[in-house]
Amino acid sequence: MTPPGDELSAMAIEELDAACALPWSDLKAVTPWGDIFTGFAPSGREVEVERRYLWAHQPEGAVAVEVEVRDMGARTGAEAKALITPPG
């Protein structure tokens, strides 16, 4: 069995990979934006997932993608971040 914190970290990384998979034109179109939704961890427990697409301060024109997965009942969570720079 995966420890609860490791499970949330793995889920945050998986969600970050999906969030970063958008083509640059789509990513640019949704920035700045964020959403929160309820999901289920692999263990079956209910978690809250938050995704954020923000303009980065450096380098100019880059997008900071952040994902946070929280178990509200246990007051635990994990976060994963990536910086996407414009092509070319």
Residue frames as a rotation matrix with the C-alpha (Angstrom) as fourth column:
MET 1
0.579 0.815 0.000 0.00
0.815 -0.579 0.000 0.00
0.000 0.000 -1.000 0.00
THR 2
-0.215 -0.624 0.751 1.27
0.584 -0.699 -0.413 3.48
0.783 0.349 0.515 -0.91
PRO 3
-0.545 0.000 -0.838 1.67
0.770 -0.395 -0.501 5.87
-0.331 -0.919 0.215 2.03
PRO 4
0.462 0.884 -0.074 -0.96
0.783 -0.446 -0.433 8.67
-0.416 0.142 -0.898 1.92
GLY 5
0.397 -0.360 -0.844 1.55
-0.199 -0.932 0.303 11.48
-0.896 0.048 -0.441 1.31
ASP 6
-0.710 -0.689 0.144 3.26
-0.068 0.270 0.961 9.56
-0.701 0.672 -0.238 -1.48
GLU 7
-0.273 0.716 0.642 -0.09
0.900 0.426 -0.092 8.87
-0.339 0.553 -0.761 -3.08
LEU 8
0.706 0.543 -0.454 -0.95
0.401 -0.835 -0.376 12.58
-0.583 0.083 -0.808 -3.13
SER 9
-0.031 -0.814 -0.580 2.49
-0.400 -0.522 0.753 13.46
-0.916 0.255 -0.310 -4.52
ALA 10
-0.775 -0.237 0.585 2.16
0.341 0.623 0.704 10.88
-0.532 0.745 -0.402 -7.29
MET 11
0.156 0.925 0.346 -1.31
0.934 -0.024 -0.357 12.14
-0.322 0.379 -0.868 -8.12
ALA 12
0.584 -0.002 -0.812 -0.10
0.005 -1.000 0.006 15.78
-0.812 -0.007 -0.584 -8.21
ILE 13
-0.495 -0.840 -0.223 2.67
-0.313 -0.067 0.947 14.84
-0.810 0.539 -0.230 -10.66
GLU 14
-0.596 0.361 0.717 0.23
0.720 0.636 0.278 12.89
-0.356 0.682 -0.639 -12.84
GLU 15
0.527 0.841 -0.126 -2.20
0.730 -0.523 -0.440 15.82
-0.436 0.140 -0.889 -12.90
LEU 16
0.249 -0.534 -0.808 0.68
-0.268 -0.840 0.473 18.23
-0.931 0.099 -0.352 -13.67
ASP 17
-0.758 -0.533 0.376 1.73
0.156 0.411 0.898 16.08
-0.633 0.740 -0.228 -16.62
ALA 18
-0.136 0.808 0.574 -1.83
0.975 0.211 -0.066 16.27
-0.175 0.550 -0.816 -17.98
ALA 19
0.669 0.395 -0.630 -2.03
0.390 -0.908 -0.154 20.04
-0.633 -0.143 -0.761 -17.37
CYS 20
-0.046 -0.812 -0.582 1.28
-0.366 -0.528 0.766 20.60
-0.929 0.248 -0.273 -19.20
ALA 21
-0.484 -0.138 0.864 0.24
0.559 0.711 0.427 18.45
-0.673 0.690 -0.266 -22.18
LEU 22
0.647 0.744 -0.167 -1.76
0.371 -0.499 -0.783 21.29
-0.666 0.445 -0.599 -23.72
PRO 23
0.127 -0.571 0.811 -0.34
0.948 -0.171 -0.269 22.68
0.292 0.803 0.519 -26.96
TRP 24
-0.748 -0.535 -0.392 1.28
0.637 -0.745 -0.199 26.12
-0.186 -0.399 0.898 -26.46
SER 25
-0.766 0.492 0.412 -1.56
-0.092 -0.719 0.688 27.96
0.636 0.490 0.597 -28.25
ASP 26
0.266 0.895 -0.357 -4.13
0.294 0.277 0.915 26.38
0.918 -0.348 -0.189 -25.91
LEU 27
-0.028 -0.384 -0.923 -1.97
0.994 0.083 -0.065 26.93
0.102 -0.920 0.379 -22.84
LYS 28
-0.931 -0.361 0.051 -1.57
0.360 -0.933 -0.012 30.62
0.052 0.007 0.999 -23.70
ALA 29
-0.456 0.838 0.298 -5.32
-0.080 -0.373 0.925 30.95
0.886 0.398 0.237 -24.30
VAL 30
0.461 0.701 -0.544 -6.28
0.455 0.340 0.823 29.67
0.762 -0.627 -0.162 -20.84
THR 31
-0.285 -0.646 -0.708 -3.70
0.957 -0.145 -0.252 31.72
0.060 -0.749 0.660 -18.87
PRO 32
-0.883 -0.301 0.362 -4.45
-0.445 0.282 -0.850 33.13
0.153 -0.911 -0.383 -16.32
TRP 33
0.198 0.946 -0.255 -6.94
-0.704 0.319 0.635 30.55
0.682 0.054 0.729 -15.18
GLY 34
-0.885 -0.424 0.193 -7.52
-0.443 0.637 -0.631 27.92
0.145 -0.644 -0.752 -12.54
ASP 35
0.172 0.959 -0.226 -10.05
-0.629 0.283 0.724 25.36
0.758 0.018 0.652 -11.47
ILE 36
-0.713 -0.249 0.655 -10.81
-0.681 0.469 -0.562 23.12
-0.167 -0.847 -0.505 -8.52
PHE 37
0.174 0.788 -0.591 -12.54
-0.735 0.503 0.455 19.76
0.656 0.355 0.666 -8.76
THR 38
0.255 0.007 0.967 -13.18
-0.800 0.563 0.207 16.71
-0.542 -0.827 0.150 -6.63
GLY 39
0.128 -0.277 -0.952 -11.39
-0.728 0.626 -0.279 13.54
0.673 0.729 -0.122 -7.61
PHE 40
0.945 0.154 0.288 -10.45
-0.307 0.717 0.626 10.18
-0.109 -0.680 0.725 -6.17
ALA 41
-0.043 -0.995 0.093 -6.97
-0.975 0.062 0.215 9.04
-0.220 -0.081 -0.972 -5.22
PRO 42
-0.354 -0.153 -0.923 -5.91
-0.568 0.819 0.082 5.53
0.743 0.553 -0.377 -6.25
SER 43
-0.994 -0.031 -0.101 -6.81
0.063 0.596 -0.800 4.33
0.085 -0.802 -0.591 -2.74
GLY 44
-0.303 0.952 0.041 -10.38
0.770 0.220 0.599 5.51
0.561 0.213 -0.800 -3.33
ARG 45
-0.158 0.247 -0.956 -10.34
0.806 -0.526 -0.269 8.43
-0.570 -0.813 -0.116 -0.91
GLU 46
0.676 0.506 0.536 -11.89
0.715 -0.626 -0.311 11.68
0.178 0.593 -0.785 -2.07
VAL 47
-0.312 -0.814 -0.490 -9.45
0.784 -0.513 0.351 14.52
-0.537 -0.274 0.798 -2.75
GLU 48
0.809 0.442 -0.388 -9.61
0.188 -0.820 -0.540 18.08
-0.557 0.364 -0.746 -4.02
VAL 49
-0.103 -0.823 0.558 -7.50
0.939 0.104 0.327 18.91
-0.327 0.558 0.763 -7.08
GLU 50
0.721 0.249 -0.647 -6.59
0.100 -0.961 -0.259 22.49
-0.686 0.122 -0.717 -7.96
ARG 51
0.016 -0.686 0.727 -4.90
0.990 0.111 0.082 23.51
-0.137 0.719 0.681 -11.22
ARG 52
0.619 0.104 -0.778 -3.50
0.139 -0.990 -0.022 26.98
-0.773 -0.095 -0.628 -11.86
TYR 53
0.146 -0.556 0.818 -2.11
0.981 -0.028 -0.195 28.51
0.131 0.831 0.541 -15.06
LEU 54
0.746 0.044 -0.664 -0.32
0.327 -0.893 0.309 31.79
-0.580 -0.448 -0.681 -14.28
TRP 55
0.776 -0.565 0.281 1.93
0.038 -0.402 -0.915 34.15
0.630 0.720 -0.290 -16.21
ALA 56
0.440 -0.721 -0.535 5.46
0.896 0.317 0.310 33.73
-0.054 -0.616 0.786 -14.86
HIS 57
0.829 -0.236 -0.507 7.57
-0.087 -0.950 0.301 36.74
-0.553 -0.205 -0.808 -13.87
GLN 58
-0.025 -0.891 -0.453 10.69
-0.943 -0.129 0.307 35.20
-0.332 0.434 -0.837 -15.41
PRO 59
-0.862 -0.504 0.061 11.26
0.380 -0.561 0.736 34.44
-0.336 0.657 0.674 -18.17
GLU 60
-0.460 0.701 -0.545 8.82
-0.556 -0.706 -0.439 36.88
-0.692 0.101 0.715 -19.70
GLY 61
-0.121 0.548 -0.828 6.00
-0.963 0.136 0.231 35.18
0.239 0.825 0.512 -21.59
ALA 62
-0.821 -0.209 -0.531 6.37
-0.118 0.972 -0.201 31.85
0.559 -0.102 -0.823 -19.77
VAL 63
0.277 0.946 0.167 3.48
-0.607 0.038 0.794 30.10
0.745 -0.321 0.585 -18.02
ALA 64
-0.819 -0.406 0.406 3.74
-0.564 0.440 -0.699 28.67
0.105 -0.801 -0.589 -14.49
VAL 65
0.116 0.823 -0.555 1.57
-0.411 0.549 0.728 25.57
0.904 0.144 0.402 -14.15
GLU 66
-0.778 -0.314 0.544 0.75
-0.608 0.163 -0.777 24.50
0.155 -0.935 -0.318 -10.59
VAL 67
0.092 0.790 -0.606 -1.23
-0.215 0.610 0.762 21.53
0.972 0.060 0.226 -9.33
GLU 68
-0.714 -0.228 0.662 -2.23
-0.685 0.033 -0.727 20.89
0.144 -0.973 -0.180 -5.74
VAL 69
-0.077 0.659 -0.748 -3.92
-0.013 0.749 0.662 17.72
0.997 0.061 -0.049 -4.48
ARG 70
-0.667 -0.106 0.737 -5.49
-0.671 -0.344 -0.657 17.96
0.323 -0.933 0.158 -1.02
ASP 71
-0.344 0.584 -0.736 -7.14
0.596 0.741 0.309 15.52
0.725 -0.332 -0.603 1.34
MET 72
-0.174 0.322 0.931 -9.36
-0.376 -0.895 0.240 17.99
0.910 -0.308 0.277 3.15
GLY 73
0.822 0.559 -0.110 -10.35
-0.146 0.393 0.908 15.56
0.551 -0.730 0.404 5.91
ALA 74
0.588 -0.680 -0.438 -6.77
0.807 0.528 0.263 14.67
0.053 -0.508 0.859 6.82
ARG 75
0.934 -0.204 -0.293 -5.48
-0.164 -0.974 0.155 18.21
-0.317 -0.097 -0.943 6.16
THR 76
-0.073 -0.955 0.287 -2.67
0.221 0.266 0.938 16.90
-0.973 0.132 0.192 4.00
GLY 77
0.913 0.379 -0.150 -1.67
-0.058 -0.245 -0.968 17.67
-0.403 0.893 -0.202 0.46
ALA 78
-0.100 -0.933 0.347 0.99
0.630 0.210 0.748 17.74
-0.770 0.293 0.566 -2.22
GLU 79
0.721 0.270 -0.638 1.93
-0.223 -0.782 -0.583 20.23
-0.656 0.562 -0.503 -4.89
ALA 80
-0.049 -0.723 0.689 3.74
0.803 0.381 0.458 19.98
-0.594 0.576 0.562 -8.22
LYS 81
0.587 0.178 -0.790 4.87
-0.144 -0.937 -0.318 22.88
-0.797 0.300 -0.524 -10.43
ALA 82
-0.010 -0.602 0.798 6.30
0.914 0.319 0.252 23.40
-0.406 0.732 0.547 -13.91
LEU 83
0.052 -0.059 -0.997 7.43
-0.220 -0.974 0.046 26.36
-0.974 0.217 -0.064 -15.96
ILE 84
0.261 0.122 0.958 6.52
0.839 0.462 -0.288 26.26
-0.477 0.879 0.018 -19.65
THR 85
-0.359 -0.457 -0.814 8.40
-0.036 -0.865 0.501 28.63
-0.933 0.209 0.294 -21.95
PRO 86
0.616 0.616 -0.492 7.15
-0.479 -0.203 -0.854 29.78
-0.626 0.761 0.170 -25.35
PRO 87
0.560 -0.413 0.718 8.39
0.653 0.754 -0.075 27.73
-0.510 0.510 0.692 -28.29
GLY 88
0.571 -0.399 0.717 11.25
0.650 -0.314 -0.692 29.03
0.501 0.862 0.079 -30.39
